[in-house]
Amino acid sequence: MSELPLAAVDRIIRKATGVRVSEEAAKALAEQLEEMGMTISREASVFAKHANRKTITGADIKLAIKK
């Protein structure tokens, strides 16, 4: 089960496409977004540790996305 609110995911899809969205579609996207978020977060954590920081910054996230 995803931790992202389905209503927010539904709005993202509708904003991008302008069409109606099924609950199943919102759930599927939420799962994928959460999976991608976890992967990016793990990579950002590596960057923060390399810089001897305990806090992940926005720059770490952006670097992780680029990688």
N, CA, C, O and CB atoms as a CASP TS submission, in Angstrom:
PFRMAT TS
TARGET T0000
AUTHOR 0000-0000-0000
METHOD Language model
MODEL 1
PARENT N/A
ATOM      1  N   MET     1       0.845  -1.185   0.000  1.00  0.00           N
ATOM      2  CA  MET     1       0.000   0.000   0.000  1.00  0.00           C
ATOM      3  C   MET     1       0.885   1.241   0.000  1.00  0.00           C
ATOM      4  O   MET     1       1.850   1.338   0.758  1.00  0.00           O
ATOM      5  CB  MET     1      -0.958   0.002   1.222  1.00  0.00           C
ATOM      6  N   SER     2       0.545   2.154  -0.838  1.00  0.00           N
ATOM      7  CA  SER     2       1.326   3.374  -0.984  1.00  0.00           C
ATOM      8  C   SER     2       1.022   4.355   0.149  1.00  0.00           C
ATOM      9  O   SER     2      -0.079   4.375   0.698  1.00  0.00           O
ATOM     10  CB  SER     2       1.045   4.026  -2.341  1.00  0.00           C
ATOM     11  N   GLU     3       2.013   5.155   0.477  1.00  0.00           N
ATOM     12  CA  GLU     3       1.834   6.181   1.496  1.00  0.00           C
ATOM     13  C   GLU     3       1.388   7.508   0.888  1.00  0.00           C
ATOM     14  O   GLU     3       1.012   8.430   1.612  1.00  0.00           O
ATOM     15  CB  GLU     3       3.124   6.374   2.274  1.00  0.00           C
ATOM     16  N   LEU     4       1.429   7.603  -0.425  1.00  0.00           N
ATOM     17  CA  LEU     4       0.993   8.826  -1.087  1.00  0.00           C
ATOM     18  C   LEU     4      -0.533   8.865  -1.149  1.00  0.00           C
ATOM     19  O   LEU     4      -1.163   7.848  -1.438  1.00  0.00           O
ATOM     20  CB  LEU     4       1.599   8.927  -2.507  1.00  0.00           C
ATOM     21  N   PRO     5      -1.132  10.022  -0.882  1.00  0.00           N
ATOM     22  CA  PRO     5      -2.587  10.115  -0.962  1.00  0.00           C
ATOM     23  C   PRO     5      -3.062   9.963  -2.405  1.00  0.00           C
ATOM     24  O   PRO     5      -2.541  10.607  -3.315  1.00  0.00           O
ATOM     25  CB  PRO     5      -3.072  11.452  -0.382  1.00  0.00           C
ATOM     26  N   LEU     6      -4.062   9.098  -2.596  1.00  0.00           N
ATOM     27  CA  LEU     6      -4.557   8.845  -3.949  1.00  0.00           C
ATOM     28  C   LEU     6      -5.164  10.089  -4.578  1.00  0.00           C
ATOM     29  O   LEU     6      -5.084  10.270  -5.793  1.00  0.00           O
ATOM     30  CB  LEU     6      -5.582   7.730  -3.929  1.00  0.00           C
ATOM     31  N   ALA     7      -5.766  10.940  -3.772  1.00  0.00           N
ATOM     32  CA  ALA     7      -6.361  12.162  -4.318  1.00  0.00           C
ATOM     33  C   ALA     7      -5.284  13.046  -4.957  1.00  0.00           C
ATOM     34  O   ALA     7      -5.512  13.640  -6.010  1.00  0.00           O
ATOM     35  CB  ALA     7      -7.106  12.943  -3.209  1.00  0.00           C
ATOM     36  N   ALA     8      -4.132  13.129  -4.329  1.00  0.00           N
ATOM     37  CA  ALA     8      -3.044  13.941  -4.877  1.00  0.00           C
ATOM     38  C   ALA     8      -2.509  13.335  -6.175  1.00  0.00           C
ATOM     39  O   ALA     8      -2.223  14.052  -7.134  1.00  0.00           O
ATOM     40  CB  ALA     8      -1.907  14.078  -3.848  1.00  0.00           C
ATOM     41  N   VAL     9      -2.378  12.022  -6.195  1.00  0.00           N
ATOM     42  CA  VAL     9      -1.900  11.340  -7.406  1.00  0.00           C
ATOM     43  C   VAL     9      -2.927  11.501  -8.522  1.00  0.00           C
ATOM     44  O   VAL     9      -2.563  11.723  -9.676  1.00  0.00           O
ATOM     45  CB  VAL     9      -1.631   9.830  -7.128  1.00  0.00           C
ATOM     46  N   ASP    10      -4.201  11.391  -8.181  1.00  0.00           N
ATOM     47  CA  ASP    10      -5.277  11.594  -9.146  1.00  0.00           C
ATOM     48  C   ASP    10      -5.178  12.991  -9.761  1.00  0.00           C
ATOM     49  O   ASP    10      -5.308  13.144 -10.976  1.00  0.00           O
ATOM     50  CB  ASP    10      -6.654  11.397  -8.474  1.00  0.00           C
ATOM     51  N   ARG    11      -4.947  14.014  -8.923  1.00  0.00           N
ATOM     52  CA  ARG    11      -4.813  15.389  -9.430  1.00  0.00           C
ATOM     53  C   ARG    11      -3.617  15.533 -10.359  1.00  0.00           C
ATOM     54  O   ARG    11      -3.692  16.243 -11.361  1.00  0.00           O
ATOM     55  CB  ARG    11      -4.682  16.373  -8.269  1.00  0.00           C
ATOM     56  N   ILE    12      -2.516  14.865 -10.034  1.00  0.00           N
ATOM     57  CA  ILE    12      -1.322  14.927 -10.896  1.00  0.00           C
ATOM     58  C   ILE    12      -1.646  14.374 -12.275  1.00  0.00           C
ATOM     59  O   ILE    12      -1.304  14.981 -13.290  1.00  0.00           O
ATOM     60  CB  ILE    12      -0.140  14.141 -10.267  1.00  0.00           C
ATOM     61  N   ILE    13      -2.303  13.226 -12.311  1.00  0.00           N
ATOM     62  CA  ILE    13      -2.639  12.607 -13.601  1.00  0.00           C
ATOM     63  C   ILE    13      -3.611  13.493 -14.381  1.00  0.00           C
ATOM     64  O   ILE    13      -3.422  13.728 -15.574  1.00  0.00           O
ATOM     65  CB  ILE    13      -3.250  11.198 -13.388  1.00  0.00           C
ATOM     66  N   ARG    14      -4.657  13.986 -13.699  1.00  0.00           N
ATOM     67  CA  ARG    14      -5.644  14.836 -14.387  1.00  0.00           C
ATOM     68  C   ARG    14      -5.015  16.124 -14.881  1.00  0.00           C
ATOM     69  O   ARG    14      -5.356  16.607 -15.961  1.00  0.00           O
ATOM     70  CB  ARG    14      -6.817  15.158 -13.457  1.00  0.00           C
ATOM     71  N   LYS    15      -4.101  16.687 -14.103  1.00  0.00           N
ATOM     72  CA  LYS    15      -3.431  17.927 -14.515  1.00  0.00           C
ATOM     73  C   LYS    15      -2.566  17.684 -15.753  1.00  0.00           C
ATOM     74  O   LYS    15      -2.475  18.545 -16.629  1.00  0.00           O
ATOM     75  CB  LYS    15      -2.566  18.488 -13.360  1.00  0.00           C
ATOM     76  N   ALA    16      -1.936  16.521 -15.824  1.00  0.00           N
ATOM     77  CA  ALA    16      -1.054  16.201 -16.949  1.00  0.00           C
ATOM     78  C   ALA    16      -1.834  15.813 -18.204  1.00  0.00           C
ATOM     79  O   ALA    16      -1.386  16.066 -19.322  1.00  0.00           O
ATOM     80  CB  ALA    16      -0.111  15.072 -16.565  1.00  0.00           C
ATOM     81  N   THR    17      -3.006  15.197 -18.014  1.00  0.00           N
ATOM     82  CA  THR    17      -3.709  14.640 -19.169  1.00  0.00           C
ATOM     83  C   THR    17      -5.055  15.294 -19.469  1.00  0.00           C
ATOM     84  O   THR    17      -5.471  15.351 -20.626  1.00  0.00           O
ATOM     85  CB  THR    17      -3.918  13.188 -18.958  1.00  0.00           C
ATOM     86  N   GLY    18      -5.731  15.783 -18.443  1.00  0.00           N
ATOM     87  CA  GLY    18      -7.049  16.369 -18.647  1.00  0.00           C
ATOM     88  C   GLY    18      -8.167  15.353 -18.796  1.00  0.00           C
ATOM     89  O   GLY    18      -9.279  15.706 -19.187  1.00  0.00           O
ATOM     90  N   VAL    19      -7.884  14.101 -18.489  1.00  0.00           N
ATOM     91  CA  VAL    19      -8.909  13.056 -18.616  1.00  0.00           C
ATOM     92  C   VAL    19      -9.229  12.438 -17.257  1.00  0.00           C
ATOM     93  O   VAL    19      -8.498  12.632 -16.286  1.00  0.00           O
ATOM     94  CB  VAL    19      -8.444  11.960 -19.597  1.00  0.00           C
ATOM     95  N   ARG    20     -10.327  11.697 -17.204  1.00  0.00           N
ATOM     96  CA  ARG    20     -10.725  11.028 -15.972  1.00  0.00           C
ATOM     97  C   ARG    20      -9.718   9.943 -15.614  1.00  0.00           C
ATOM     98  O   ARG    20      -9.044   9.392 -16.485  1.00  0.00           O
ATOM     99  CB  ARG    20     -12.134  10.428 -16.109  1.00  0.00           C
ATOM    100  N   VAL    21      -9.625   9.644 -14.317  1.00  0.00           N
ATOM    101  CA  VAL    21      -8.619   8.706 -13.815  1.00  0.00           C
ATOM    102  C   VAL    21      -9.305   7.668 -12.931  1.00  0.00           C
ATOM    103  O   VAL    21     -10.073   8.016 -12.035  1.00  0.00           O
ATOM    104  CB  VAL    21      -7.497   9.453 -13.024  1.00  0.00           C
ATOM    105  N   SER    22      -9.026   6.402 -13.188  1.00  0.00           N
ATOM    106  CA  SER    22      -9.582   5.352 -12.344  1.00  0.00           C
ATOM    107  C   SER    22      -8.770   5.251 -11.060  1.00  0.00           C
ATOM    108  O   SER    22      -7.613   5.667 -11.009  1.00  0.00           O
ATOM    109  CB  SER    22      -9.600   3.997 -13.087  1.00  0.00           C
ATOM    110  N   GLU    23      -9.383   4.699 -10.036  1.00  0.00           N
ATOM    111  CA  GLU    23      -8.688   4.499  -8.766  1.00  0.00           C
ATOM    112  C   GLU    23      -7.500   3.560  -8.959  1.00  0.00           C
ATOM    113  O   GLU    23      -6.446   3.742  -8.350  1.00  0.00           O
ATOM    114  CB  GLU    23      -9.653   3.935  -7.698  1.00  0.00           C
ATOM    115  N   GLU    24      -7.685   2.554  -9.815  1.00  0.00           N
ATOM    116  CA  GLU    24      -6.617   1.600 -10.107  1.00  0.00           C
ATOM    117  C   GLU    24      -5.405   2.299 -10.719  1.00  0.00           C
ATOM    118  O   GLU    24      -4.264   1.981 -10.385  1.00  0.00           O
ATOM    119  CB  GLU    24      -7.124   0.505 -11.051  1.00  0.00           C
ATOM    120  N   ALA    25      -5.658   3.255 -11.618  1.00  0.00           N
ATOM    121  CA  ALA    25      -4.563   3.994 -12.253  1.00  0.00           C
ATOM    122  C   ALA    25      -3.831   4.852 -11.233  1.00  0.00           C
ATOM    123  O   ALA    25      -2.602   4.920 -11.243  1.00  0.00           O
ATOM    124  CB  ALA    25      -5.095   4.873 -13.397  1.00  0.00           C
ATOM    125  N   ALA    26      -4.575   5.501 -10.359  1.00  0.00           N
ATOM    126  CA  ALA    26      -3.957   6.335  -9.326  1.00  0.00           C
ATOM    127  C   ALA    26      -3.114   5.482  -8.383  1.00  0.00           C
ATOM    128  O   ALA    26      -2.018   5.880  -7.989  1.00  0.00           O
ATOM    129  CB  ALA    26      -5.034   7.102  -8.531  1.00  0.00           C
ATOM    130  N   LYS    27      -3.631   4.305  -8.023  1.00  0.00           N
ATOM    131  CA  LYS    27      -2.870   3.404  -7.148  1.00  0.00           C
ATOM    132  C   LYS    27      -1.586   2.932  -7.823  1.00  0.00           C
ATOM    133  O   LYS    27      -0.531   2.877  -7.191  1.00  0.00           O
ATOM    134  CB  LYS    27      -3.728   2.194  -6.751  1.00  0.00           C
ATOM    135  N   ALA    28      -1.678   2.590  -9.117  1.00  0.00           N
ATOM    136  CA  ALA    28      -0.508   2.109  -9.845  1.00  0.00           C
ATOM    137  C   ALA    28       0.570   3.189  -9.919  1.00  0.00           C
ATOM    138  O   ALA    28       1.750   2.911  -9.702  1.00  0.00           O
ATOM    139  CB  ALA    28      -0.905   1.660 -11.256  1.00  0.00           C
ATOM    140  N   LEU    29       0.161   4.421 -10.227  1.00  0.00           N
ATOM    141  CA  LEU    29       1.143   5.513 -10.296  1.00  0.00           C
ATOM    142  C   LEU    29       1.724   5.802  -8.925  1.00  0.00           C
ATOM    143  O   LEU    29       2.923   6.055  -8.806  1.00  0.00           O
ATOM    144  CB  LEU    29       0.504   6.784 -10.872  1.00  0.00           C
ATOM    145  N   ALA    30       0.902   5.770  -7.896  1.00  0.00           N
ATOM    146  CA  ALA    30       1.386   6.034  -6.532  1.00  0.00           C
ATOM    147  C   ALA    30       2.458   5.020  -6.137  1.00  0.00           C
ATOM    148  O   ALA    30       3.466   5.381  -5.531  1.00  0.00           O
ATOM    149  CB  ALA    30       0.215   5.993  -5.520  1.00  0.00           C
ATOM    150  N   GLU    31       2.239   3.760  -6.477  1.00  0.00           N
ATOM    151  CA  GLU    31       3.230   2.719  -6.164  1.00  0.00           C
ATOM    152  C   GLU    31       4.541   2.982  -6.886  1.00  0.00           C
ATOM    153  O   GLU    31       5.617   2.854  -6.301  1.00  0.00           O
ATOM    154  CB  GLU    31       2.694   1.328  -6.543  1.00  0.00           C
ATOM    155  N   GLN    32       4.449   3.355  -8.170  1.00  0.00           N
ATOM    156  CA  GLN    32       5.660   3.627  -8.943  1.00  0.00           C
ATOM    157  C   GLN    32       6.387   4.858  -8.430  1.00  0.00           C
ATOM    158  O   GLN    32       7.615   4.865  -8.342  1.00  0.00           O
ATOM    159  CB  GLN    32       5.318   3.805 -10.413  1.00  0.00           C
ATOM    160  N   LEU    33       5.641   5.896  -8.092  1.00  0.00           N
ATOM    161  CA  LEU    33       6.263   7.115  -7.562  1.00  0.00           C
ATOM    162  C   LEU    33       6.963   6.837  -6.239  1.00  0.00           C
ATOM    163  O   LEU    33       8.055   7.344  -5.983  1.00  0.00           O
ATOM    164  CB  LEU    33       5.212   8.220  -7.378  1.00  0.00           C
ATOM    165  N   GLU    34       6.326   6.030  -5.409  1.00  0.00           N
ATOM    166  CA  GLU    34       6.940   5.698  -4.126  1.00  0.00           C
ATOM    167  C   GLU    34       8.220   4.888  -4.335  1.00  0.00           C
ATOM    168  O   GLU    34       9.220   5.116  -3.654  1.00  0.00           O
ATOM    169  CB  GLU    34       5.952   4.915  -3.243  1.00  0.00           C
ATOM    170  N   GLU    35       8.187   3.957  -5.264  1.00  0.00           N
ATOM    171  CA  GLU    35       9.372   3.148  -5.559  1.00  0.00           C
ATOM    172  C   GLU    35      10.516   4.028  -6.068  1.00  0.00           C
ATOM    173  O   GLU    35      11.661   3.889  -5.638  1.00  0.00           O
ATOM    174  CB  GLU    35       9.035   2.058  -6.598  1.00  0.00           C
ATOM    175  N   MET    36      10.185   4.933  -6.990  1.00  0.00           N
ATOM    176  CA  MET    36      11.202   5.847  -7.525  1.00  0.00           C
ATOM    177  C   MET    36      11.727   6.758  -6.427  1.00  0.00           C
ATOM    178  O   MET    36      12.926   7.027  -6.364  1.00  0.00           O
ATOM    179  CB  MET    36      10.626   6.689  -8.682  1.00  0.00           C
ATOM    180  N   GLY    37      10.847   7.230  -5.568  1.00  0.00           N
ATOM    181  CA  GLY    37      11.243   8.097  -4.464  1.00  0.00           C
ATOM    182  C   GLY    37      12.198   7.407  -3.511  1.00  0.00           C
ATOM    183  O   GLY    37      13.151   8.017  -3.026  1.00  0.00           O
ATOM    184  N   MET    38      11.945   6.134  -3.244  1.00  0.00           N
ATOM    185  CA  MET    38      12.828   5.368  -2.355  1.00  0.00           C
ATOM    186  C   MET    38      14.217   5.212  -2.988  1.00  0.00           C
ATOM    187  O   MET    38      15.233   5.359  -2.308  1.00  0.00           O
ATOM    188  CB  MET    38      12.217   3.974  -2.048  1.00  0.00           C
ATOM    189  N   THR    39      14.252   4.918  -4.270  1.00  0.00           N
ATOM    190  CA  THR    39      15.526   4.746  -4.976  1.00  0.00           C
ATOM    191  C   THR    39      16.320   6.052  -4.971  1.00  0.00           C
ATOM    192  O   THR    39      17.513   6.061  -4.670  1.00  0.00           O
ATOM    193  CB  THR    39      15.284   4.273  -6.428  1.00  0.00           C
ATOM    194  N   ILE    40      15.654   7.139  -5.302  1.00  0.00           N
ATOM    195  CA  ILE    40      16.315   8.444  -5.321  1.00  0.00           C
ATOM    196  C   ILE    40      16.798   8.812  -3.923  1.00  0.00           C
ATOM    197  O   ILE    40      17.900   9.336  -3.768  1.00  0.00           O
ATOM    198  CB  ILE    40      15.361   9.531  -5.862  1.00  0.00           C
ATOM    199  N   SER    41      15.995   8.546  -2.919  1.00  0.00           N
ATOM    200  CA  SER    41      16.362   8.876  -1.541  1.00  0.00           C
ATOM    201  C   SER    41      17.590   8.102  -1.081  1.00  0.00           C
ATOM    202  O   SER    41      18.465   8.651  -0.411  1.00  0.00           O
ATOM    203  CB  SER    41      15.196   8.595  -0.605  1.00  0.00           C
ATOM    204  N   ARG    42      17.650   6.826  -1.444  1.00  0.00           N
ATOM    205  CA  ARG    42      18.826   6.017  -1.063  1.00  0.00           C
ATOM    206  C   ARG    42      20.093   6.592  -1.687  1.00  0.00           C
ATOM    207  O   ARG    42      21.132   6.694  -1.034  1.00  0.00           O
ATOM    208  CB  ARG    42      18.641   4.537  -1.500  1.00  0.00           C
ATOM    209  N   GLU    43      19.992   6.962  -2.957  1.00  0.00           N
ATOM    210  CA  GLU    43      21.153   7.529  -3.660  1.00  0.00           C
ATOM    211  C   GLU    43      21.532   8.877  -3.050  1.00  0.00           C
ATOM    212  O   GLU    43      22.717   9.163  -2.879  1.00  0.00           O
ATOM    213  CB  GLU    43      20.854   7.689  -5.176  1.00  0.00           C
ATOM    214  N   ALA    44      20.552   9.700  -2.725  1.00  0.00           N
ATOM    215  CA  ALA    44      20.814  11.002  -2.105  1.00  0.00           C
ATOM    216  C   ALA    44      21.476  10.825  -0.745  1.00  0.00           C
ATOM    217  O   ALA    44      22.319  11.630  -0.350  1.00  0.00           O
ATOM    218  CB  ALA    44      19.510  11.807  -1.960  1.00  0.00           C
ATOM    219  N   SER    45      21.098   9.783  -0.035  1.00  0.00           N
ATOM    220  CA  SER    45      21.704   9.491   1.264  1.00  0.00           C
ATOM    221  C   SER    45      23.200   9.202   1.117  1.00  0.00           C
ATOM    222  O   SER    45      24.003   9.603   1.959  1.00  0.00           O
ATOM    223  CB  SER    45      20.995   8.297   1.929  1.00  0.00           C
ATOM    224  N   VAL    46      23.559   8.514   0.059  1.00  0.00           N
ATOM    225  CA  VAL    46      24.976   8.223  -0.209  1.00  0.00           C
ATOM    226  C   VAL    46      25.738   9.531  -0.423  1.00  0.00           C
ATOM    227  O   VAL    46      26.846   9.697   0.088  1.00  0.00           O
ATOM    228  CB  VAL    46      25.127   7.293  -1.455  1.00  0.00           C
ATOM    229  N   PHE    47      25.146  10.454  -1.174  1.00  0.00           N
ATOM    230  CA  PHE    47      25.800  11.751  -1.417  1.00  0.00           C
ATOM    231  C   PHE    47      25.970  12.527  -0.114  1.00  0.00           C
ATOM    232  O   PHE    47      27.022  13.122   0.118  1.00  0.00           O
ATOM    233  CB  PHE    47      24.985  12.587  -2.427  1.00  0.00           C
ATOM    234  N   ALA    48      24.947  12.525   0.733  1.00  0.00           N
ATOM    235  CA  ALA    48      25.023  13.244   2.008  1.00  0.00           C
ATOM    236  C   ALA    48      26.099  12.633   2.903  1.00  0.00           C
ATOM    237  O   ALA    48      26.871  13.361   3.529  1.00  0.00           O
ATOM    238  CB  ALA    48      23.656  13.222   2.726  1.00  0.00           C
ATOM    239  N   LYS    49      26.155  11.308   2.968  1.00  0.00           N
ATOM    240  CA  LYS    49      27.169  10.643   3.791  1.00  0.00           C
ATOM    241  C   LYS    49      28.565  10.945   3.273  1.00  0.00           C
ATOM    242  O   LYS    49      29.492  11.144   4.058  1.00  0.00           O
ATOM    243  CB  LYS    49      26.934   9.125   3.818  1.00  0.00           C
ATOM    244  N   HIS    50      28.721  10.981   1.948  1.00  0.00           N
ATOM    245  CA  HIS    50      30.017  11.285   1.351  1.00  0.00           C
ATOM    246  C   HIS    50      30.471  12.695   1.739  1.00  0.00           C
ATOM    247  O   HIS    50      31.666  12.947   1.893  1.00  0.00           O
ATOM    248  CB  HIS    50      29.948  11.147  -0.181  1.00  0.00           C
ATOM    249  N   ALA    51      29.520  13.601   1.894  1.00  0.00           N
ATOM    250  CA  ALA    51      29.834  14.977   2.282  1.00  0.00           C
ATOM    251  C   ALA    51      29.882  15.140   3.801  1.00  0.00           C
ATOM    252  O   ALA    51      29.921  16.263   4.303  1.00  0.00           O
ATOM    253  CB  ALA    51      28.805  15.937   1.689  1.00  0.00           C
ATOM    254  N   ASN    52      29.879  14.031   4.529  1.00  0.00           N
ATOM    255  CA  ASN    52      29.917  14.035   5.997  1.00  0.00           C
ATOM    256  C   ASN    52      28.746  14.811   6.610  1.00  0.00           C
ATOM    257  O   ASN    52      28.915  15.544   7.585  1.00  0.00           O
ATOM    258  CB  ASN    52      31.233  14.633   6.479  1.00  0.00           C
ATOM    259  N   ARG    53      27.568  14.639   6.027  1.00  0.00           N
ATOM    260  CA  ARG    53      26.367  15.265   6.560  1.00  0.00           C
ATOM    261  C   ARG    53      25.369  14.194   6.955  1.00  0.00           C
ATOM    262  O   ARG    53      25.358  13.104   6.384  1.00  0.00           O
ATOM    263  CB  ARG    53      25.748  16.234   5.536  1.00  0.00           C
ATOM    264  N   LYS    54      24.530  14.506   7.934  1.00  0.00           N
ATOM    265  CA  LYS    54      23.457  13.605   8.330  1.00  0.00           C
ATOM    266  C   LYS    54      22.132  14.013   7.695  1.00  0.00           C
ATOM    267  O   LYS    54      21.136  13.296   7.790  1.00  0.00           O
ATOM    268  CB  LYS    54      23.324  13.575   9.850  1.00  0.00           C
ATOM    269  N   THR    55      22.136  15.175   7.046  1.00  0.00           N
ATOM    270  CA  THR    55      20.926  15.713   6.440  1.00  0.00           C
ATOM    271  C   THR    55      21.017  15.647   4.927  1.00  0.00           C
ATOM    272  O   THR    55      22.010  16.070   4.335  1.00  0.00           O
ATOM    273  CB  THR    55      20.687  17.153   6.895  1.00  0.00           C
ATOM    274  N   ILE    56      19.975  15.114   4.307  1.00  0.00           N
ATOM    275  CA  ILE    56      19.888  15.093   2.849  1.00  0.00           C
ATOM    276  C   ILE    56      19.362  16.452   2.404  1.00  0.00           C
ATOM    277  O   ILE    56      18.346  16.925   2.913  1.00  0.00           O
ATOM    278  CB  ILE    56      18.963  13.923   2.336  1.00  0.00           C
ATOM    279  N   THR    57      20.046  17.072   1.464  1.00  0.00           N
ATOM    280  CA  THR    57      19.638  18.389   0.967  1.00  0.00           C
ATOM    281  C   THR    57      18.953  18.254  -0.392  1.00  0.00           C
ATOM    282  O   THR    57      18.958  17.191  -1.012  1.00  0.00           O
ATOM    283  CB  THR    57      20.859  19.336   0.862  1.00  0.00           C
ATOM    284  N   GLY    58      18.376  19.347  -0.824  1.00  0.00           N
ATOM    285  CA  GLY    58      17.760  19.380  -2.146  1.00  0.00           C
ATOM    286  C   GLY    58      18.783  19.099  -3.241  1.00  0.00           C
ATOM    287  O   GLY    58      18.469  18.468  -4.250  1.00  0.00           O
ATOM    288  N   ALA    59      19.999  19.570  -3.034  1.00  0.00           N
ATOM    289  CA  ALA    59      21.065  19.332  -4.015  1.00  0.00           C
ATOM    290  C   ALA    59      21.378  17.837  -4.124  1.00  0.00           C
ATOM    291  O   ALA    59      21.662  17.334  -5.211  1.00  0.00           O
ATOM    292  CB  ALA    59      22.340  20.117  -3.628  1.00  0.00           C
ATOM    293  N   ASP    60      21.324  17.133  -2.990  1.00  0.00           N
ATOM    294  CA  ASP    60      21.558  15.684  -3.014  1.00  0.00           C
ATOM    295  C   ASP    60      20.475  14.981  -3.836  1.00  0.00           C
ATOM    296  O   ASP    60      20.765  14.082  -4.625  1.00  0.00           O
ATOM    297  CB  ASP    60      21.592  15.115  -1.573  1.00  0.00           C
ATOM    298  N   ILE    61      19.242  15.400  -3.641  1.00  0.00           N
ATOM    299  CA  ILE    61      18.128  14.816  -4.400  1.00  0.00           C
ATOM    300  C   ILE    61      18.292  15.084  -5.890  1.00  0.00           C
ATOM    301  O   ILE    61      18.105  14.190  -6.716  1.00  0.00           O
ATOM    302  CB  ILE    61      16.782  15.379  -3.908  1.00  0.00           C
ATOM    303  N   LYS    62      18.642  16.320  -6.226  1.00  0.00           N
ATOM    304  CA  LYS    62      18.827  16.669  -7.646  1.00  0.00           C
ATOM    305  C   LYS    62      19.963  15.878  -8.273  1.00  0.00           C
ATOM    306  O   LYS    62      19.851  15.430  -9.414  1.00  0.00           O
ATOM    307  CB  LYS    62      19.100  18.169  -7.797  1.00  0.00           C
ATOM    308  N   LEU    63      21.063  15.699  -7.533  1.00  0.00           N
ATOM    309  CA  LEU    63      22.170  14.888  -8.040  1.00  0.00           C
ATOM    310  C   LEU    63      21.742  13.435  -8.239  1.00  0.00           C
ATOM    311  O   LEU    63      22.103  12.809  -9.236  1.00  0.00           O
ATOM    312  CB  LEU    63      23.366  14.958  -7.080  1.00  0.00           C
ATOM    313  N   ALA    64      20.983  12.907  -7.306  1.00  0.00           N
ATOM    314  CA  ALA    64      20.519  11.522  -7.394  1.00  0.00           C
ATOM    315  C   ALA    64      19.606  11.335  -8.611  1.00  0.00           C
ATOM    316  O   ALA    64      19.657  10.303  -9.279  1.00  0.00           O
ATOM    317  CB  ALA    64      19.777  11.119  -6.099  1.00  0.00           C
ATOM    318  N   ILE    65      18.784  12.327  -8.886  1.00  0.00           N
ATOM    319  CA  ILE    65      17.890  12.239 -10.043  1.00  0.00           C
ATOM    320  C   ILE    65      18.705  12.252 -11.342  1.00  0.00           C
ATOM    321  O   ILE    65      18.400  11.508 -12.274  1.00  0.00           O
ATOM    322  CB  ILE    65      16.867  13.409 -10.033  1.00  0.00           C
ATOM    323  N   LYS    66      19.737  13.094 -11.399  1.00  0.00           N
ATOM    324  CA  LYS    66      20.580  13.171 -12.593  1.00  0.00           C
ATOM    325  C   LYS    66      21.306  11.868 -12.851  1.00  0.00           C
ATOM    326  O   LYS    66      21.490  11.457 -13.997  1.00  0.00           O
ATOM    327  CB  LYS    66      21.584  14.297 -12.459  1.00  0.00           C
ATOM    328  N   LYS    67      21.721  11.217 -11.757  1.00  0.00           N
ATOM    329  CA  LYS    67      22.465   9.972 -11.885  1.00  0.00           C
ATOM    330  C   LYS    67      21.534   8.903 -12.359  1.00  0.00           C
ATOM    331  O   LYS    67      21.949   7.758 -12.539  1.00  0.00           O
ATOM    332  CB  LYS    67      23.128   9.569 -10.562  1.00  0.00           C
TER
END
